[in-house]
């Protein structure tokens, strides 16, 4: 079974779903008996949920990109130099 250090080190990989089955089972077994690591995992898992939900809601308004390009278009004359 993984210890606390190993569990926390694999936390992001675990949440990415990129651990192989034996490593995942080892982590899950540790989480079943270690409240500290379980809370750390819960926190990171929730953080990911919040971030992904926010990213999906934050779509760039139509036309904004065009306005931005227009602004830059006045400063950049095509060769990458300002002015
Ligand atoms: Zn632990």
PDB file of the backbone (N, CA, C, O) and the ligand in Angstrom, with CONECT records:
HET     ZN  A 101       1
ATOM      1  N   UNK A   1       0.854  -1.205   0.000  1.00  0.00           N
ATOM      2  CA  UNK A   1       0.000   0.000   0.000  1.00  0.00           C
ATOM      3  C   UNK A   1       0.888   1.253   0.000  1.00  0.00           C
ATOM      4  O   UNK A   1       1.938   1.278   0.641  1.00  0.00           O
ATOM      5  N   UNK A   2       0.460   2.269  -0.712  1.00  0.00           N
ATOM      6  CA  UNK A   2       1.231   3.509  -0.801  1.00  0.00           C
ATOM      7  C   UNK A   2       1.245   4.220   0.548  1.00  0.00           C
ATOM      8  O   UNK A   2       0.287   4.140   1.317  1.00  0.00           O
ATOM      9  N   UNK A   3       2.352   4.919   0.824  1.00  0.00           N
ATOM     10  CA  UNK A   3       2.364   5.751   2.029  1.00  0.00           C
ATOM     11  C   UNK A   3       1.885   7.168   1.681  1.00  0.00           C
ATOM     12  O   UNK A   3       1.564   7.461   0.529  1.00  0.00           O
ATOM     13  N   UNK A   4       1.842   8.041   2.702  1.00  0.00           N
ATOM     14  CA  UNK A   4       1.291   9.387   2.498  1.00  0.00           C
ATOM     15  C   UNK A   4       2.071  10.155   1.431  1.00  0.00           C
ATOM     16  O   UNK A   4       1.474  10.778   0.553  1.00  0.00           O
ATOM     17  N   UNK A   5       3.388  10.114   1.505  1.00  0.00           N
ATOM     18  CA  UNK A   5       4.192  10.867   0.539  1.00  0.00           C
ATOM     19  C   UNK A   5       3.917  10.412  -0.888  1.00  0.00           C
ATOM     20  O   UNK A   5       3.734  11.222  -1.796  1.00  0.00           O
ATOM     21  N   UNK A   6       3.894   9.103  -1.060  1.00  0.00           N
ATOM     22  CA  UNK A   6       3.662   8.570  -2.395  1.00  0.00           C
ATOM     23  C   UNK A   6       2.264   8.921  -2.880  1.00  0.00           C
ATOM     24  O   UNK A   6       2.071   9.285  -4.040  1.00  0.00           O
ATOM     25  N   UNK A   7       1.300   8.811  -1.987  1.00  0.00           N
ATOM     26  CA  UNK A   7      -0.087   9.113  -2.342  1.00  0.00           C
ATOM     27  C   UNK A   7      -0.236  10.558  -2.797  1.00  0.00           C
ATOM     28  O   UNK A   7      -0.862  10.830  -3.821  1.00  0.00           O
ATOM     29  N   UNK A   8       0.342  11.489  -2.030  1.00  0.00           N
ATOM     30  CA  UNK A   8       0.212  12.906  -2.368  1.00  0.00           C
ATOM     31  C   UNK A   8       0.999  13.244  -3.627  1.00  0.00           C
ATOM     32  O   UNK A   8       0.620  14.132  -4.390  1.00  0.00           O
ATOM     33  N   UNK A   9       2.111  12.516  -3.838  1.00  0.00           N
ATOM     34  CA  UNK A   9       2.918  12.772  -5.025  1.00  0.00           C
ATOM     35  C   UNK A   9       2.154  12.360  -6.287  1.00  0.00           C
ATOM     36  O   UNK A   9       2.306  12.971  -7.345  1.00  0.00           O
ATOM     37  N   UNK A  10       1.333  11.314  -6.156  1.00  0.00           N
ATOM     38  CA  UNK A  10       0.589  10.803  -7.315  1.00  0.00           C
ATOM     39  C   UNK A  10      -0.785  11.434  -7.460  1.00  0.00           C
ATOM     40  O   UNK A  10      -1.563  11.068  -8.341  1.00  0.00           O
ATOM     41  N   UNK A  11      -1.072  12.398  -6.575  1.00  0.00           N
ATOM     42  CA  UNK A  11      -2.418  12.978  -6.515  1.00  0.00           C
ATOM     43  C   UNK A  11      -2.889  13.494  -7.877  1.00  0.00           C
ATOM     44  O   UNK A  11      -3.960  13.116  -8.351  1.00  0.00           O
ATOM     45  N   UNK A  12      -2.088  14.357  -8.501  1.00  0.00           N
ATOM     46  CA  UNK A  12      -2.513  14.947  -9.773  1.00  0.00           C
ATOM     47  C   UNK A  12      -2.655  13.888 -10.864  1.00  0.00           C
ATOM     48  O   UNK A  12      -3.595  13.912 -11.659  1.00  0.00           O
ATOM     49  N   UNK A  13      -1.694  12.954 -10.883  1.00  0.00           N
ATOM     50  CA  UNK A  13      -1.748  11.889 -11.882  1.00  0.00           C
ATOM     51  C   UNK A  13      -2.988  11.039 -11.685  1.00  0.00           C
ATOM     52  O   UNK A  13      -3.644  10.636 -12.646  1.00  0.00           O
ATOM     53  N   UNK A  14      -3.301  10.771 -10.413  1.00  0.00           N
ATOM     54  CA  UNK A  14      -4.495   9.997 -10.083  1.00  0.00           C
ATOM     55  C   UNK A  14      -5.744  10.701 -10.597  1.00  0.00           C
ATOM     56  O   UNK A  14      -6.609  10.077 -11.213  1.00  0.00           O
ATOM     57  N   UNK A  15      -5.834  12.012 -10.339  1.00  0.00           N
ATOM     58  CA  UNK A  15      -7.012  12.772 -10.761  1.00  0.00           C
ATOM     59  C   UNK A  15      -7.082  12.888 -12.285  1.00  0.00           C
ATOM     60  O   UNK A  15      -8.165  12.999 -12.860  1.00  0.00           O
ATOM     61  N   UNK A  16      -5.924  12.860 -12.924  1.00  0.00           N
ATOM     62  CA  UNK A  16      -5.903  12.884 -14.389  1.00  0.00           C
ATOM     63  C   UNK A  16      -6.363  11.561 -14.981  1.00  0.00           C
ATOM     64  O   UNK A  16      -6.625  11.468 -16.180  1.00  0.00           O
ATOM     65  N   UNK A  17      -6.461  10.524 -14.125  1.00  0.00           N
ATOM     66  CA  UNK A  17      -6.823   9.202 -14.608  1.00  0.00           C
ATOM     67  C   UNK A  17      -5.705   8.540 -15.382  1.00  0.00           C
ATOM     68  O   UNK A  17      -5.948   7.659 -16.206  1.00  0.00           O
ATOM     69  N   UNK A  18      -4.454   8.970 -15.113  1.00  0.00           N
ATOM     70  CA  UNK A  18      -3.330   8.462 -15.889  1.00  0.00           C
ATOM     71  C   UNK A  18      -2.496   7.427 -15.135  1.00  0.00           C
ATOM     72  O   UNK A  18      -1.456   6.990 -15.628  1.00  0.00           O
ATOM     73  N   UNK A  19      -2.945   7.035 -13.949  1.00  0.00           N
ATOM     74  CA  UNK A  19      -2.241   5.982 -13.221  1.00  0.00           C
ATOM     75  C   UNK A  19      -2.680   4.618 -13.738  1.00  0.00           C
ATOM     76  O   UNK A  19      -3.828   4.436 -14.144  1.00  0.00           O
ATOM     77  N   UNK A  20      -1.752   3.661 -13.719  1.00  0.00           N
ATOM     78  CA  UNK A  20      -2.173   2.311 -14.104  1.00  0.00           C
ATOM     79  C   UNK A  20      -2.939   1.662 -12.943  1.00  0.00           C
ATOM     80  O   UNK A  20      -2.902   2.149 -11.813  1.00  0.00           O
ATOM     81  N   UNK A  21      -3.615   0.580 -13.233  1.00  0.00           N
ATOM     82  CA  UNK A  21      -4.560   0.001 -12.279  1.00  0.00           C
ATOM     83  C   UNK A  21      -3.926  -0.354 -10.927  1.00  0.00           C
ATOM     84  O   UNK A  21      -4.503  -0.011  -9.896  1.00  0.00           O
ATOM     85  N   UNK A  22      -2.779  -1.018 -10.884  1.00  0.00           N
ATOM     86  CA  UNK A  22      -2.178  -1.364  -9.582  1.00  0.00           C
ATOM     87  C   UNK A  22      -1.866  -0.126  -8.740  1.00  0.00           C
ATOM     88  O   UNK A  22      -2.112  -0.115  -7.534  1.00  0.00           O
ATOM     89  N   UNK A  23      -1.324   0.915  -9.375  1.00  0.00           N
ATOM     90  CA  UNK A  23      -0.994   2.143  -8.650  1.00  0.00           C
ATOM     91  C   UNK A  23      -2.265   2.806  -8.135  1.00  0.00           C
ATOM     92  O   UNK A  23      -2.300   3.318  -7.016  1.00  0.00           O
ATOM     93  N   UNK A  24      -3.300   2.794  -8.955  1.00  0.00           N
ATOM     94  CA  UNK A  24      -4.574   3.412  -8.581  1.00  0.00           C
ATOM     95  C   UNK A  24      -5.180   2.682  -7.382  1.00  0.00           C
ATOM     96  O   UNK A  24      -5.672   3.308  -6.443  1.00  0.00           O
ATOM     97  N   UNK A  25      -5.137   1.357  -7.431  1.00  0.00           N
ATOM     98  CA  UNK A  25      -5.697   0.573  -6.327  1.00  0.00           C
ATOM     99  C   UNK A  25      -4.915   0.806  -5.044  1.00  0.00           C
ATOM    100  O   UNK A  25      -5.487   0.840  -3.954  1.00  0.00           O
ATOM    101  N   UNK A  26      -3.607   0.965  -5.181  1.00  0.00           N
ATOM    102  CA  UNK A  26      -2.759   1.228  -4.025  1.00  0.00           C
ATOM    103  C   UNK A  26      -3.123   2.570  -3.383  1.00  0.00           C
ATOM    104  O   UNK A  26      -3.205   2.688  -2.161  1.00  0.00           O
ATOM    105  N   UNK A  27      -3.338   3.571  -4.230  1.00  0.00           N
ATOM    106  CA  UNK A  27      -3.722   4.899  -3.739  1.00  0.00           C
ATOM    107  C   UNK A  27      -5.100   4.836  -3.075  1.00  0.00           C
ATOM    108  O   UNK A  27      -5.304   5.376  -1.987  1.00  0.00           O
ATOM    109  N   UNK A  28      -6.031   4.174  -3.744  1.00  0.00           N
ATOM    110  CA  UNK A  28      -7.391   4.094  -3.200  1.00  0.00           C
ATOM    111  C   UNK A  28      -7.409   3.361  -1.867  1.00  0.00           C
ATOM    112  O   UNK A  28      -8.165   3.715  -0.962  1.00  0.00           O
ATOM    113  N   UNK A  29      -6.563   2.328  -1.754  1.00  0.00           N
ATOM    114  CA  UNK A  29      -6.482   1.593  -0.495  1.00  0.00           C
ATOM    115  C   UNK A  29      -5.967   2.501   0.611  1.00  0.00           C
ATOM    116  O   UNK A  29      -6.439   2.439   1.746  1.00  0.00           O
ATOM    117  N   UNK A  30      -4.992   3.346   0.273  1.00  0.00           N
ATOM    118  CA  UNK A  30      -4.452   4.282   1.259  1.00  0.00           C
ATOM    119  C   UNK A  30      -5.506   5.304   1.662  1.00  0.00           C
ATOM    120  O   UNK A  30      -5.654   5.620   2.843  1.00  0.00           O
ATOM    121  N   UNK A  31      -6.230   5.815   0.687  1.00  0.00           N
ATOM    122  CA  UNK A  31      -7.263   6.826   0.967  1.00  0.00           C
ATOM    123  C   UNK A  31      -8.340   6.256   1.876  1.00  0.00           C
ATOM    124  O   UNK A  31      -8.935   6.977   2.677  1.00  0.00           O
ATOM    125  N   UNK A  32      -8.585   4.952   1.746  1.00  0.00           N
ATOM    126  CA  UNK A  32      -9.603   4.321   2.578  1.00  0.00           C
ATOM    127  C   UNK A  32      -9.248   4.332   4.054  1.00  0.00           C
ATOM    128  O   UNK A  32     -10.127   4.215   4.908  1.00  0.00           O
ATOM    129  N   UNK A  33      -7.942   4.473   4.366  1.00  0.00           N
ATOM    130  CA  UNK A  33      -7.541   4.416   5.758  1.00  0.00           C
ATOM    131  C   UNK A  33      -6.828   5.660   6.254  1.00  0.00           C
ATOM    132  O   UNK A  33      -6.374   5.697   7.398  1.00  0.00           O
ATOM    133  N   UNK A  34      -6.722   6.684   5.407  1.00  0.00           N
ATOM    134  CA  UNK A  34      -5.971   7.879   5.803  1.00  0.00           C
ATOM    135  C   UNK A  34      -6.799   9.128   5.524  1.00  0.00           C
ATOM    136  O   UNK A  34      -6.941   9.542   4.373  1.00  0.00           O
ATOM    137  N   UNK A  35      -7.339   9.721   6.571  1.00  0.00           N
ATOM    138  CA  UNK A  35      -8.230  10.861   6.418  1.00  0.00           C
ATOM    139  C   UNK A  35      -7.492  12.075   5.854  1.00  0.00           C
ATOM    140  O   UNK A  35      -8.059  12.833   5.066  1.00  0.00           O
ATOM    141  N   UNK A  36      -6.232  12.264   6.251  1.00  0.00           N
ATOM    142  CA  UNK A  36      -5.464  13.414   5.759  1.00  0.00           C
ATOM    143  C   UNK A  36      -5.357  13.407   4.241  1.00  0.00           C
ATOM    144  O   UNK A  36      -5.623  14.411   3.580  1.00  0.00           O
ATOM    145  N   UNK A  37      -4.962  12.259   3.702  1.00  0.00           N
ATOM    146  CA  UNK A  37      -4.806  12.162   2.249  1.00  0.00           C
ATOM    147  C   UNK A  37      -6.164  12.232   1.549  1.00  0.00           C
ATOM    148  O   UNK A  37      -6.284  12.807   0.468  1.00  0.00           O
ATOM    149  N   UNK A  38      -7.171  11.650   2.166  1.00  0.00           N
ATOM    150  CA  UNK A  38      -8.510  11.677   1.586  1.00  0.00           C
ATOM    151  C   UNK A  38      -9.007  13.121   1.450  1.00  0.00           C
ATOM    152  O   UNK A  38      -9.601  13.495   0.439  1.00  0.00           O
ATOM    153  N   UNK A  39      -8.752  13.918   2.485  1.00  0.00           N
ATOM    154  CA  UNK A  39      -9.179  15.319   2.432  1.00  0.00           C
ATOM    155  C   UNK A  39      -8.399  16.085   1.372  1.00  0.00           C
ATOM    156  O   UNK A  39      -8.960  16.933   0.679  1.00  0.00           O
ATOM    157  N   UNK A  40      -7.109  15.791   1.242  1.00  0.00           N
ATOM    158  CA  UNK A  40      -6.295  16.443   0.211  1.00  0.00           C
ATOM    159  C   UNK A  40      -6.832  16.094  -1.172  1.00  0.00           C
ATOM    160  O   UNK A  40      -6.931  16.958  -2.044  1.00  0.00           O
ATOM    161  N   UNK A  41      -7.175  14.825  -1.367  1.00  0.00           N
ATOM    162  CA  UNK A  41      -7.726  14.403  -2.656  1.00  0.00           C
ATOM    163  C   UNK A  41      -9.083  15.048  -2.918  1.00  0.00           C
ATOM    164  O   UNK A  41      -9.360  15.500  -4.029  1.00  0.00           O
ATOM    165  N   UNK A  42      -9.920  15.088  -1.895  1.00  0.00           N
ATOM    166  CA  UNK A  42     -11.235  15.712  -2.044  1.00  0.00           C
ATOM    167  C   UNK A  42     -11.095  17.165  -2.478  1.00  0.00           C
ATOM    168  O   UNK A  42     -11.803  17.640  -3.366  1.00  0.00           O
ATOM    169  N   UNK A  43     -10.156  17.861  -1.823  1.00  0.00           N
ATOM    170  CA  UNK A  43      -9.950  19.278  -2.108  1.00  0.00           C
ATOM    171  C   UNK A  43      -9.541  19.476  -3.567  1.00  0.00           C
ATOM    172  O   UNK A  43     -10.089  20.325  -4.270  1.00  0.00           O
ATOM    173  N   UNK A  44      -8.576  18.682  -4.005  1.00  0.00           N
ATOM    174  CA  UNK A  44      -8.088  18.840  -5.376  1.00  0.00           C
ATOM    175  C   UNK A  44      -9.139  18.420  -6.402  1.00  0.00           C
ATOM    176  O   UNK A  44      -9.269  19.036  -7.460  1.00  0.00           O
ATOM    177  N   UNK A  45      -9.880  17.376  -6.082  1.00  0.00           N
ATOM    178  CA  UNK A  45     -10.919  16.912  -7.000  1.00  0.00           C
ATOM    179  C   UNK A  45     -11.996  17.980  -7.161  1.00  0.00           C
ATOM    180  O   UNK A  45     -12.484  18.228  -8.263  1.00  0.00           O
ATOM    181  N   UNK A  46     -12.364  18.620  -6.022  1.00  0.00           N
ATOM    182  CA  UNK A  46     -13.385  19.660  -6.079  1.00  0.00           C
ATOM    183  C   UNK A  46     -12.880  20.886  -6.836  1.00  0.00           C
ATOM    184  O   UNK A  46     -13.608  21.512  -7.607  1.00  0.00           O
ATOM    185  N   UNK A  47     -11.607  21.208  -6.590  1.00  0.00           N
ATOM    186  CA  UNK A  47     -10.983  22.332  -7.279  1.00  0.00           C
ATOM    187  C   UNK A  47     -11.062  22.144  -8.793  1.00  0.00           C
ATOM    188  O   UNK A  47     -11.381  23.076  -9.532  1.00  0.00           O
ATOM    189  N   UNK A  48     -10.770  20.943  -9.231  1.00  0.00           N
ATOM    190  CA  UNK A  48     -10.832  20.650 -10.669  1.00  0.00           C
ATOM    191  C   UNK A  48     -12.241  20.798 -11.209  1.00  0.00           C
ATOM    192  O   UNK A  48     -12.440  21.318 -12.307  1.00  0.00           O
ATOM    193  N   UNK A  49     -13.224  20.340 -10.437  1.00  0.00           N
ATOM    194  CA  UNK A  49     -14.611  20.450 -10.863  1.00  0.00           C
ATOM    195  C   UNK A  49     -15.006  21.908 -11.029  1.00  0.00           C
ATOM    196  O   UNK A  49     -15.640  22.285 -12.014  1.00  0.00           O
ATOM    197  N   UNK A  50     -14.616  22.739 -10.033  1.00  0.00           N
ATOM    198  CA  UNK A  50     -14.947  24.161 -10.076  1.00  0.00           C
ATOM    199  C   UNK A  50     -14.295  24.831 -11.271  1.00  0.00           C
ATOM    200  O   UNK A  50     -14.932  25.599 -11.993  1.00  0.00           O
ATOM    201  N   UNK A  51     -13.009  24.531 -11.475  1.00  0.00           N
ATOM    202  CA  UNK A  51     -12.272  25.166 -12.574  1.00  0.00           C
ATOM    203  C   UNK A  51     -12.856  24.779 -13.928  1.00  0.00           C
ATOM    204  O   UNK A  51     -13.036  25.638 -14.792  1.00  0.00           O
ATOM    205  N   UNK A  52     -13.157  23.481 -14.123  1.00  0.00           N
ATOM    206  CA  UNK A  52     -13.667  23.054 -15.421  1.00  0.00           C
ATOM    207  C   UNK A  52     -15.052  23.622 -15.674  1.00  0.00           C
ATOM    208  O   UNK A  52     -15.390  23.959 -16.808  1.00  0.00           O
ATOM    209  N   UNK A  53     -15.872  23.733 -14.599  1.00  0.00           N
ATOM    210  CA  UNK A  53     -17.206  24.309 -14.748  1.00  0.00           C
ATOM    211  C   UNK A  53     -17.098  25.780 -15.121  1.00  0.00           C
ATOM    212  O   UNK A  53     -17.852  26.267 -15.964  1.00  0.00           O
ATOM    213  N   UNK A  54     -16.156  26.495 -14.494  1.00  0.00           N
ATOM    214  CA  UNK A  54     -15.992  27.918 -14.761  1.00  0.00           C
ATOM    215  C   UNK A  54     -15.484  28.154 -16.175  1.00  0.00           C
ATOM    216  O   UNK A  54     -15.922  29.083 -16.853  1.00  0.00           O
ATOM    217  N   UNK A  55     -14.561  27.314 -16.613  1.00  0.00           N
ATOM    218  CA  UNK A  55     -14.016  27.467 -17.953  1.00  0.00           C
ATOM    219  C   UNK A  55     -15.094  27.293 -19.017  1.00  0.00           C
ATOM    220  O   UNK A  55     -15.101  27.984 -20.035  1.00  0.00           O
ATOM    221  N   UNK A  56     -16.007  26.351 -18.759  1.00  0.00           N
ATOM    222  CA  UNK A  56     -17.065  26.114 -19.740  1.00  0.00           C
ATOM    223  C   UNK A  56     -18.041  27.273 -19.812  1.00  0.00           C
ATOM    224  O   UNK A  56     -18.641  27.532 -20.855  1.00  0.00           O
ATOM    225  N   UNK A  57     -18.198  27.985 -18.667  1.00  0.00           N
ATOM    226  CA  UNK A  57     -19.140  29.101 -18.649  1.00  0.00           C
ATOM    227  C   UNK A  57     -18.541  30.401 -19.183  1.00  0.00           C
ATOM    228  O   UNK A  57     -19.248  31.291 -19.656  1.00  0.00           O
ATOM    229  N   UNK A  58     -17.196  30.480 -19.088  1.00  0.00           N
ATOM    230  CA  UNK A  58     -16.545  31.719 -19.485  1.00  0.00           C
ATOM    231  C   UNK A  58     -16.225  31.718 -20.968  1.00  0.00           C
ATOM    232  O   UNK A  58     -15.059  31.628 -21.354  1.00  0.00           O
ATOM    233  N   UNK A  59     -17.231  31.815 -21.787  1.00  0.00           N
ATOM    234  CA  UNK A  59     -16.975  31.899 -23.217  1.00  0.00           C
ATOM    235  C   UNK A  59     -16.780  33.360 -23.614  1.00  0.00           C
ATOM    236  O   UNK A  59     -17.427  34.261 -23.080  1.00  0.00           O
ATOM    237  N   UNK A  60     -15.893  33.562 -24.542  1.00  0.00           N
ATOM    238  CA  UNK A  60     -15.599  34.920 -24.971  1.00  0.00           C
ATOM    239  C   UNK A  60     -16.780  35.472 -25.769  1.00  0.00           C
ATOM    240  O   UNK A  60     -17.251  34.830 -26.708  1.00  0.00           O
ATOM    241  N   UNK A  61     -17.257  36.659 -25.398  1.00  0.00           N
ATOM    242  CA  UNK A  61     -18.402  37.241 -26.108  1.00  0.00           C
ATOM    243  C   UNK A  61     -18.114  37.424 -27.584  1.00  0.00           C
ATOM    244  O   UNK A  61     -16.996  37.763 -27.971  1.00  0.00           O
ATOM    245  N   UNK A  62     -19.121  37.199 -28.401  1.00  0.00           N
ATOM    246  CA  UNK A  62     -18.954  37.374 -29.835  1.00  0.00           C
ATOM    247  C   UNK A  62     -18.579  38.811 -30.132  1.00  0.00           C
ATOM    248  O   UNK A  62     -19.170  39.734 -29.571  1.00  0.00           O
ATOM    249  N   UNK A  63     -17.625  39.010 -30.989  1.00  0.00           N
ATOM    250  CA  UNK A  63     -17.222  40.354 -31.376  1.00  0.00           C
ATOM    251  C   UNK A  63     -16.055  40.900 -30.575  1.00  0.00           C
ATOM    252  O   UNK A  63     -15.358  41.811 -31.022  1.00  0.00           O
ATOM    253  N   UNK A  64     -15.839  40.330 -29.363  1.00  0.00           N
ATOM    254  CA  UNK A  64     -14.767  40.844 -28.517  1.00  0.00           C
ATOM    255  C   UNK A  64     -13.408  40.606 -29.157  1.00  0.00           C
ATOM    256  O   UNK A  64     -12.532  41.470 -29.133  1.00  0.00           O
ATOM    257  N   UNK A  65     -13.250  39.419 -29.728  1.00  0.00           N
ATOM    258  CA  UNK A  65     -11.975  39.072 -30.349  1.00  0.00           C
ATOM    259  C   UNK A  65     -11.673  40.018 -31.515  1.00  0.00           C
ATOM    260  O   UNK A  65     -10.536  40.443 -31.719  1.00  0.00           O
ATOM    261  N   UNK A  66     -12.722  40.330 -32.267  1.00  0.00           N
ATOM    262  CA  UNK A  66     -12.551  41.232 -33.398  1.00  0.00           C
ATOM    263  C   UNK A  66     -12.110  42.615 -32.928  1.00  0.00           C
ATOM    264  O   UNK A  66     -11.256  43.253 -33.545  1.00  0.00           O
ATOM    265  N   UNK A  67     -12.715  43.074 -31.809  1.00  0.00           N
ATOM    266  CA  UNK A  67     -12.338  44.382 -31.259  1.00  0.00           C
ATOM    267  C   UNK A  67     -10.884  44.393 -30.800  1.00  0.00           C
ATOM    268  O   UNK A  67     -10.152  45.360 -31.013  1.00  0.00           O
ATOM    269  N   UNK A  68     -10.484  43.289 -30.161  1.00  0.00           N
ATOM    270  CA  UNK A  68      -9.100  43.191 -29.688  1.00  0.00           C
ATOM    271  C   UNK A  68      -8.141  43.245 -30.862  1.00  0.00           C
ATOM    272  O   UNK A  68      -7.122  43.935 -30.823  1.00  0.00           O
ATOM    273  N   UNK A  69      -8.485  42.505 -31.908  1.00  0.00           N
ATOM    274  CA  UNK A  69      -7.623  42.488 -33.088  1.00  0.00           C
ATOM    275  C   UNK A  69      -7.549  43.876 -33.728  1.00  0.00           C
ATOM    276  O   UNK A  69      -6.513  44.286 -34.253  1.00  0.00           O
ATOM    277  N   UNK A  70      -8.670  44.580 -33.668  1.00  0.00           N
ATOM    278  CA  UNK A  70      -8.720  45.926 -34.227  1.00  0.00           C
ATOM    279  C   UNK A  70      -7.779  46.850 -33.462  1.00  0.00           C
ATOM    280  O   UNK A  70      -7.036  47.623 -34.066  1.00  0.00           O
ATOM    281  N   UNK A  71      -7.812  46.769 -32.130  1.00  0.00           N
ATOM    282  CA  UNK A  71      -6.923  47.582 -31.288  1.00  0.00           C
ATOM    283  C   UNK A  71      -5.463  47.311 -31.599  1.00  0.00           C
ATOM    284  O   UNK A  71      -4.671  48.235 -31.783  1.00  0.00           O
ATOM    285  N   UNK A  72      -5.115  46.019 -31.657  1.00  0.00           N
ATOM    286  CA  UNK A  72      -3.726  45.666 -31.929  1.00  0.00           C
ATOM    287  C   UNK A  72      -3.346  46.072 -33.344  1.00  0.00           C
ATOM    288  O   UNK A  72      -2.196  46.413 -33.622  1.00  0.00           O
ATOM    289  N   UNK A  73      -4.335  46.030 -34.235  1.00  0.00           N
ATOM    290  CA  UNK A  73      -4.075  46.354 -35.626  1.00  0.00           C
ATOM    291  C   UNK A  73      -3.567  47.782 -35.785  1.00  0.00           C
ATOM    292  O   UNK A  73      -2.858  48.076 -36.747  1.00  0.00           O
ATOM    293  N   UNK A  74      -3.919  48.681 -34.855  1.00  0.00           N
ATOM    294  CA  UNK A  74      -3.481  50.062 -34.959  1.00  0.00           C
ATOM    295  C   UNK A  74      -2.032  50.235 -34.508  1.00  0.00           C
ATOM    296  O   UNK A  74      -1.345  51.182 -34.890  1.00  0.00           O
ATOM    297  N   UNK A  75      -1.592  49.282 -33.680  1.00  0.00           N
ATOM    298  CA  UNK A  75      -0.230  49.388 -33.143  1.00  0.00           C
ATOM    299  C   UNK A  75       0.772  48.531 -33.891  1.00  0.00           C
ATOM    300  O   UNK A  75       1.958  48.851 -33.971  1.00  0.00           O
ATOM    301  N   UNK A  76       0.269  47.441 -34.433  1.00  0.00           N
ATOM    302  CA  UNK A  76       1.176  46.529 -35.133  1.00  0.00           C
ATOM    303  C   UNK A  76       0.996  46.706 -36.637  1.00  0.00           C
ATOM    304  O   UNK A  76      -0.113  46.542 -37.146  1.00  0.00           O
ATOM    305  N   UNK A  77       2.043  47.030 -37.338  1.00  0.00           N
ATOM    306  CA  UNK A  77       1.897  47.255 -38.769  1.00  0.00           C
ATOM    307  C   UNK A  77       2.300  46.044 -39.597  1.00  0.00           C
ATOM    308  O   UNK A  77       2.550  46.153 -40.798  1.00  0.00           O
ATOM    309  N   UNK A  78       2.360  44.901 -38.949  1.00  0.00           N
ATOM    310  CA  UNK A  78       2.534  43.690 -39.731  1.00  0.00           C
ATOM    311  C   UNK A  78       3.909  43.070 -39.610  1.00  0.00           C
ATOM    312  O   UNK A  78       4.055  41.864 -39.809  1.00  0.00           O
ATOM    313  N   UNK A  79       4.921  43.857 -39.288  1.00  0.00           N
ATOM    314  CA  UNK A  79       6.253  43.269 -39.176  1.00  0.00           C
ATOM    315  C   UNK A  79       6.618  42.961 -37.729  1.00  0.00           C
ATOM    316  O   UNK A  79       7.765  42.636 -37.422  1.00  0.00           O
ATOM    317  N   UNK A  80       5.617  43.068 -36.833  1.00  0.00           N
ATOM    318  CA  UNK A  80       5.830  42.690 -35.441  1.00  0.00           C
ATOM    319  C   UNK A  80       6.391  43.810 -34.596  1.00  0.00           C
ATOM    320  O   UNK A  80       6.634  43.613 -33.405  1.00  0.00           O
ATOM    321  N   UNK A  81       6.604  44.976 -35.171  1.00  0.00           N
ATOM    322  CA  UNK A  81       7.148  46.073 -34.389  1.00  0.00           C
ATOM    323  C   UNK A  81       6.086  47.106 -34.078  1.00  0.00           C
ATOM    324  O   UNK A  81       5.214  47.383 -34.901  1.00  0.00           O
ATOM    325  N   UNK A  82       6.165  47.674 -32.882  1.00  0.00           N
ATOM    326  CA  UNK A  82       5.174  48.658 -32.455  1.00  0.00           C
ATOM    327  C   UNK A  82       5.504  50.015 -33.039  1.00  0.00           C
ATOM    328  O   UNK A  82       6.664  50.425 -33.091  1.00  0.00           O
ATOM    329  N   UNK A  83       4.465  50.701 -33.476  1.00  0.00           N
ATOM    330  CA  UNK A  83       4.646  52.062 -33.962  1.00  0.00           C
ATOM    331  C   UNK A  83       5.010  52.032 -35.421  1.00  0.00           C
ATOM    332  O   UNK A  83       5.208  53.083 -36.030  1.00  0.00           O
TER     333      UNK A  83
HETATM  334 ZN    ZN A 101      -1.957   9.341   3.950  1.00  0.00          ZN
END
